[in-house]
């Protein structure tokens, strides 16, 4: 008598598709990870060199997870900055995420807990990679895999930085300039690509005014002033465009009337 062999259970197609989407999200994160990992290492190094406990690096990666803001927080915590100043700086630096939410494909994430995590992990790099994906290729699992991978790069880089700082015989000089150098390079790239000379001039005016008026809180003042100047520029550009449209309409109407006559 032939023994009865159990029939192998075929995995549903939807599970296979989900795994492929998760793998695609991890692959999507590789390009962002090239920038996130070194910054995470810099964070870990800064934490130790500032005399703060090593566990602050992974704690910031979990509690804050805001990239540039975390590097700023290390210096502010080490300098015993008042909580009100830290709160205002956090608002000014991360206010851009409000605008990210308008176009971030959050609707693809169905589970409410996963959606809450996706909101929390909406960093610049994840937003840029997700925005570059064709709309037909986006999915909730792929988006979540991308964001989880980015956070692992950041937290892992912080731990590597802590280990390096502990092993190095002397502190690395000038490491606190890493964030400023990063944004300088990004600004130069944006200027080269878009030729945004007016924005660059407004940024220079903001920094100069902040250093002269409020040297003790120059960063916060410069960010707020720059945001105000950009809003004024946008409003003036909108009025100018409306005026040109009106003049074009009048010229067209006059020409059309003359031609009709």
C-alpha positions, 0 to 999 in steps of 0.5 A: 500500500502506497503511503499517503504523502502530504500535498505541498501547500502552494504559497499564494501569489499575493505573498510572493508579490509582497515579498518582491515589493519588499525586496524592491523597497530594500533595493531602492534604499541603496542609493539613499544609504550611500549618503545616510550611512556616513552621516550616521557615522558622523553622528556617532562620532559627534556624540562621543566627542561631545562627551555625551553618553554613547547610547544617545546616538541610537536613542536619537535614531529612534526617538527623533530620526530626522537626520540633519536635526539630530546632528544639530541636537548633539551640539545643542544638548552638549551646550545645555541649550534651553528647551524652548530654543531647541523646540523652535529650532526643531520647528524651523528645520523640520517644517519642510516635512509639512509640504512633503506630506502633500505629495508623499504616497501615504495612501498606499499604506493601509495598516494604521500602525504602518501608516503612523510609522510611515509618517514618522519615517518621512525623511528627505531621502525616503521622500526623494526616492519615493517621488522618483518612482513611477506611480505604477510601481509604488506600493505600501510594502515597497514604501515601508521597506524603503523607510525601514532600510533608511532608518537601519542605515542611520542607526547602524551608522551611529553605532559604527561611529560610536565604535570608531570614536571609542577606538580612535586615540584622538578626536577628529577635528572639524567633524562638527562641520560635516552637516554644514559641508553637506548642505553647502554641496547640496546648495551648489548642486542645486545652484548649478542645476537650476541657476537659482541666483535670487534664492542664493542671494536671499540666503546670504542676506538672511545669514548676514542679518542673523549674524549681526542681529542675533549672534547667539541664535543665528541659525534659528533667525536665519532659517526664519528670515529666509523662509519669510523672504522666500514667501515674499518672493513667491508672492511678488512673482505671482503678482508679476505673472498675473500682471503679465497675463493681464497685459497679454490679454489686453494686447491680444484683445486689441489685436483681435479687434483691429484684425476684425475691423 
